[in-house]
Amino acid sequence: MSVIAPHERADFVAVLHRHHLAESDFAIQETDTPDAVDEVYPLHGYVTIIRRATLREKGYRTGHGTAWTAEFDRDLARGTFG
């Protein structure tokens, strides 16, 4: 099971489109933390986003109460991924 909620994946793609970037240029690696459970979205975890063109990567915590897609958006604006 994915640690990324469906709305988070949609937000991720929307962020890429806002920055005029191709989804195919980014890879997502997911790691879950199975001991963390809540009723809204039961998984918490960690995603690592890798930009294939530059091989730059950054990790973000996922799950209820996190805002990793907003953090990713800010990182793109700052040039973190090249």
Secondary structure, DSSP 8 states (H G I E B T S, - for coil): --SS-HHHHHHHHHHHHHTT--GGGEEEEEEE-TT---SSS---EEEEEEETTTTEEEEEEESTT--HHHHHHHHHHHTTT-
